[in-house]
Amino acid sequence: MSGDPWLELAENANTYTPLGPRDERIVTDRYVLWLGPGDAPGWSVAQRFRFRPGELEEVRAEIHAELGARGRTTCTWEVGTHATPGDLVRRLHELGLVDDAPTALAIGMMLDREPPEPPGDVEVRRVETDDDLYAADRIAAVAFGGPPPRRRRFAADPNNVVYLAVVDGEPVARASASYGDLGATLFGGATLPEARGRGAYRALVAARWYDAAARGTPRLVTQAGPMSRPILAALGFREVCEIRILVDRVDPAESPV
């Protein structure tokens, strides 16, 4: 373990963030397996690895058994700076795991002071209706190149909150935060291409900072990709760790009958 709880949160977010109503988390001394509500690899995340080199195949078999019992066929392995064994990424490549796409490297970043003031012409509100949820899902689909979203019902969760940034009355960006005992973990920031440069991303960061501070935990952590890293750095975030992300596939023959 790193000894720094906030660094642990930045490096292994799914290990510590509050679970949603459809989430599950399996915690062992050697790894943590987080299971979300979706089917893509990113909804099944193995992380916080602490085991000896000779235990890798046994650990992988355990993870595959948990996935197979739930009908899942893929997952991601998030290998942080403090994972052991230290050459785990190389060993996983030798077993056939592949780097995640479009990027296999995330940088754990932390903010422990108030960010710059957001622009005055950007409104941020929490998602609290079906329509707002659909707008947030649509923005994510456009920004990340996913399929058009389906409408779904909004269900309030005080610990896992989705936000919309609105410019001239139109939703143009979305983001989410998971609020735990140590602070807020940021996820899913996305802005429509035509609205970039207006300060929506900055406003979303500020809104989540204010909400974290109001809860008595004024600290933000996130795992940043190449597009968000320079923006976050400009807002005062500092880099604290690296996370390598690999995709693992489960052979259906391994699944329990």
C-alpha positions in Angstrom: 0.0 0.0 0.0 1.2 3.5 -0.7 0.3 4.7 2.9 -1.4 7.8 1.5 -5.2 7.3 1.5 -5.8 10.0 -1.1 -3.1 8.5 -3.4 -4.8 5.2 -3.0 -8.1 6.8 -4.0 -6.5 8.4 -7.1 -4.8 5.1 -8.1 -7.6 2.6 -7.3 -10.8 4.7 -7.5 -13.2 1.8 -7.9 -11.8 0.3 -4.7 -13.0 3.2 -2.5 -15.8 5.1 -4.2 -19.4 4.5 -3.0 -21.2 1.8 -4.8 -24.2 2.6 -7.0 -27.5 0.6 -6.6 -26.5 -1.9 -9.3 -22.7 -2.1 -8.5 -20.8 -4.8 -6.7 -17.4 -4.9 -5.3 -15.3 -8.0 -4.4 -12.4 -7.1 -2.0 -9.5 -9.5 -1.3 -6.0 -9.1 0.0 -4.6 -9.7 -3.5 -7.0 -7.7 -5.7 -10.3 -5.8 -5.9 -12.9 -6.5 -8.5 -15.5 -3.8 -9.2 -18.6 -4.8 -11.2 -20.8 -2.1 -12.6 -24.2 -2.3 -14.5 -22.9 -2.5 -18.1 -21.4 -5.2 -20.4 -18.3 -3.4 -21.8 -14.9 -4.2 -20.3 -14.8 -0.9 -18.4 -17.8 -2.1 -16.3 -15.7 -4.9 -14.9 -12.5 -3.6 -13.3 -9.8 -5.5 -11.5 -7.4 -3.3 -9.6 -5.3 -2.7 -6.4 -3.1 -5.7 -7.0 -0.9 -6.9 -4.1 0.4 -10.4 -4.7 3.6 -12.4 -5.4 4.7 -13.1 -9.0 4.0 -16.8 -8.7 0.4 -16.1 -7.8 -0.7 -14.4 -11.0 -2.3 -17.3 -12.7 -4.2 -18.2 -9.6 -5.4 -14.6 -9.2 -6.4 -14.4 -12.8 -8.4 -17.7 -12.5 -10.2 -16.3 -9.4 -11.2 -13.2 -11.3 -12.3 -15.2 -14.3 -14.4 -17.4 -12.1 -16.2 -14.3 -10.6 -16.8 -12.9 -14.1 -18.0 -16.1 -15.5 -20.4 -16.7 -12.7 -22.0 -13.4 -13.7 -22.0 -14.1 -17.4 -19.3 -11.5 -18.2 -16.6 -12.2 -20.8 -14.3 -9.2 -20.5 -12.8 -6.9 -17.9 -10.0 -4.4 -17.6 -7.0 -4.7 -15.3 -5.9 -1.3 -13.9 -2.3 -1.6 -12.9 -1.3 1.3 -10.7 2.1 2.6 -9.8 2.1 0.7 -6.5 0.8 -2.6 -7.8 2.8 -5.7 -7.1 4.5 -7.5 -8.7 6.3 -4.5 -10.1 6.4 -6.1 -13.6 2.8 -7.0 -13.7 2.1 -5.2 -17.0 4.8 -7.3 -18.7 3.5 -10.5 -17.2 -0.1 -9.7 -18.3 1.0 -9.0 -21.9 2.7 -12.4 -21.9 -0.6 -14.0 -20.9 -2.3 -12.4 -23.9 -3.9 -9.3 -22.3 -3.9 -6.2 -24.6 -3.6 -2.5 -24.0 -6.9 -0.7 -23.8 -7.9 1.6 -26.6 -7.8 4.4 -27.5 -5.3 4.9 -24.6 -3.9 2.5 -22.1 -2.4 5.1 -19.8 -4.3 7.2 -17.3 -2.7 9.6 -14.9 -4.0 9.9 -11.3 -4.4 13.6 -10.5 -5.4 15.4 -7.3 -6.7 18.8 -6.4 -6.6 19.9 -2.8 -7.2 23.7 -3.2 -10.0 25.7 -4.6 -10.0 25.8 -8.4 -10.3 29.0 -10.4 -13.7 30.7 -10.6 -15.9 29.3 -13.4 -17.1 31.6 -16.2 -20.3 33.5 -15.4 -22.2 32.5 -18.6 -22.0 28.7 -17.8 -24.7 27.3 -15.6 -24.1 23.9 -13.9 -27.0 21.8 -12.5 -27.3 18.4 -11.1 -29.1 15.8 -13.2 -32.5 15.3 -11.5 -34.9 14.3 -14.4 -35.2 11.7 -17.1 -34.7 14.5 -19.7 -31.5 15.7 -18.1 -30.1 12.2 -17.8 -30.8 11.6 -21.5 -29.1 14.9 -22.4 -26.0 13.9 -20.3 -26.0 10.4 -22.0 -26.3 12.1 -25.5 -23.3 14.4 -24.8 -21.2 11.5 -23.7 -22.1 9.5 -26.8 -21.2 12.3 -29.1 -18.0 13.2 -27.3 -16.7 9.7 -26.9 -18.0 8.4 -30.3 -20.5 5.9 -28.8 -23.9 4.8 -30.2 -27.0 7.0 -29.6 -28.3 6.5 -26.0 -31.5 5.0 -25.0 -33.8 6.9 -22.7 -33.7 5.6 -19.1 -35.2 6.6 -15.8 -33.4 8.9 -13.4 -32.7 7.4 -9.9 -31.3 9.7 -7.3 -28.1 8.6 -5.6 -26.6 11.2 -3.2 -23.2 9.7 -3.4 -23.0 9.4 -7.2 -24.1 12.6 -9.0 -24.2 13.5 -12.7 -23.9 17.2 -13.7 -24.9 19.2 -16.8 -23.2 22.4 -18.0 -25.6 24.7 -19.8 -24.7 27.6 -22.2 -27.4 29.8 -23.7 -30.1 27.4 -22.4 -28.6 24.3 -24.0 -26.8 21.4 -22.3 -23.3 21.3 -23.8 -21.2 19.3 -21.3 -21.6 16.6 -18.7 -19.6 15.1 -15.8 -20.1 12.9 -12.8 -18.7 12.6 -9.3 -18.6 9.9 -6.6 -18.5 11.3 -3.1 -16.8 9.3 -0.4 -15.2 9.8 2.9 -11.9 11.2 1.5 -13.3 13.5 -1.2 -14.8 13.4 -4.7 -13.7 11.1 -7.5 -14.4 12.7 -10.9 -15.6 10.7 -13.9 -17.0 11.1 -17.4 -16.2 14.7 -18.2 -17.3 15.4 -21.8 -18.1 18.5 -23.9 -19.8 18.8 -27.3 -17.2 19.7 -29.9 -19.0 22.9 -30.9 -19.0 24.1 -27.3 -15.3 23.6 -26.4 -13.4 26.6 -25.3 -16.4 28.1 -23.5 -15.3 27.0 -20.0 -17.9 24.3 -19.5 -15.3 21.8 -18.3 -13.9 24.3 -15.9 -17.4 25.0 -14.5 -18.1 21.3 -14.0 -14.8 20.9 -12.0 -15.7 23.9 -9.9 -19.2 22.6 -9.2 -17.9 19.3 -7.9 -15.3 21.1 -5.8 -18.0 23.2 -4.1 -20.1 20.1 -3.5 -17.1 18.2 -2.0 -16.2 21.2 0.2 -19.8 21.4 1.4 -19.6 17.8 2.5 -16.4 18.6 4.5 -14.1 16.8 2.1 -12.5 19.5 -0.1 -10.4 17.3 -2.4 -10.9 16.0 -5.9 -9.1 13.1 -7.6 -9.4 11.7 -11.1 -7.7 9.5 -13.6 -7.0 11.7 -16.6 -6.4 10.9 -20.2 -4.3 12.9 -22.7 -7.1 15.3 -23.5 -8.0 16.3 -20.0 -4.5 16.3 -18.4 -3.5 19.8 -19.6 -6.8 21.3 -18.7 -6.7 19.8 -15.2 -3.1 20.9 -14.7 -4.2 24.4 -15.6 -6.9 24.2 -12.9 -4.4 23.2 -10.2 -4.5 19.4 -10.3 -1.1 17.7 -9.8 -0.1 14.3 -11.1 0.4 11.6 -8.4 0.5 8.2 -10.0 0.1 6.3 -13.3 -2.4 3.6 -14.2 -1.9 1.1 -17.0 -5.1 -0.3 -18.4 -5.3 -3.7 -20.1 -8.2 -5.7 -21.4 -8.7 -9.3 -20.5 -11.1 -11.8 -22.1 -12.7 -14.7 -20.3 -13.0 -18.0 -22.2 -16.6 -19.1 -22.0 -15.4 -22.6 -21.3 -14.1 -21.3 -17.9 -17.6 -20.2 -16.9 -19.4 -22.3 -14.3 -22.1 -24.6 -15.7 
